[in-house]
Amino acid sequence: MGTVAEATARRYETVIGLEVHVELATRSKMFCACSTAFGAPPNSQVCPVCLGLPGALPVPNHQALAYALRAALALECAVDPDCRWDRKNYHYPDLPKGYQITQYARPIARNGQLCFVSGGEERAVRIRRLHAEEDTGKSTHEGVAAAFTGVDLNRAGVPLIEIVSEPDIRSPEEARLYLQALRTLLLYTGVSDVKMEEGSLRCDANISLRPAGAMEYGALVEVKNMNSFRSVQRALEYEEQRQAAALDAGERIVRETRHWDEKRGITFSSRSKEEAHDYRYFPEPDLGPCALSPAFIEEQRRLLPELPGARQARYRALGLSDYDTGVLVADPALAAFYDRMLEAGAAPREGAALLTVELLGRLNALGASVVGSGCLVRPEQLAALQKLVAAGTISGKIAKGVLDDMVASGKDPAAIVAERGLQQISDAGAVEQAVRAAIAAHPQSVADYRAGKKQALGFLVGQVMKETKGKANPALVNDVLRQELDAGGGV
Ligand SMILES: [Zn+2]
């Protein structure tokens, strides 16, 4: 093996930490009653508080704090019930107040961890801190004359949490896996819709290289503007190679912020508001300590559902394959569908395969998913289909046709089987009749079989199945056919 990445890995160790901003799914903003709905006309969701007009006073959104807590508890963080608000001061057109309310010295939570699988190994990345804050507005060029930039303040004041990892991530691929695991975890908690394409999940990365075996960290480069899981990995791969080449050439890495250019596939140095300015953080004078009560914290803990790690362990214990476990755990709606199948009595492994391969395959082809109006099949019906196969009422092959019908009509599988007369023929008499007919019709195959050409048996089985329109029980057909042939019956 000799890829560039592997050669780099031998000379240098890559050190990555991620800062992830997540918009919380509250209906109103962090410190005022304005709506947070996405896609409204510019500047239609603003008020004196989020515009920072003189005399307006912020009031913390209780639901946003509840969501921040829930995310912190899911990440196994220690909560600070007495957390504080601070002002981060800087000037930018999308920041009407001239400062952002955030948490600096006393974040709502610290010292958590996120576990995920990377390269077949269980990894735990430590979470340094999780804090609550308000979002900024957005600059826009849509509907604005060419020489101007518009400012839309609908997003100003939307509640965010920022989740900062320790520099525990060791490769660009691992950074993507961490981010995907974080997204799945947050999806389970229900605190955000975590859509990277709509900006409700945003990721900045810190990356440095150090000589393999060194303890000291190298100079840190911050990479911004990555808008998909794939671009996070690509941007960091680019940056890893760029820094390795510079170090090989004896250059010094400059501590800086760089932007990812998706089209050109490169990062470029950028001067921006984020560059090492003194933000003059100071305590927010309009807000006191949060004073989160133990009862409030415990309530949020109780509201956490079964989380991905626990669910994964439960599915593995049921004997599910890694593939099925992965597909189900990655989507809480799909996992909930599967759990209802189990409650309805489906066999774990067979039920999982029916869902992840057969039903999902059909839904994907239709551009539908198990949630919403696109899917007419209920979990109980899919469980019933699996039970029809297990009971020998229909074969696995017939079941696929029944499922096609279920997806199209939403009918119960038993009704479809009855309507179309699909019951498997497991009656020995009926099978014997079909077998004898096949033997009589194909004397050459019978002679071949008796002459030692065992593949002739497969042909005869096929003839019986054809004759019974696929409804004969295949195992029974095999048995009866062998008996008849070996007994010397027929021709
Ligand atoms: Zn407002």
Residues whose N, C-alpha, C, O or C-beta is under 5 A from the ligand:
A	BS01	ZN	C32 A33 C34 Q45 V46 C47 V49 C50
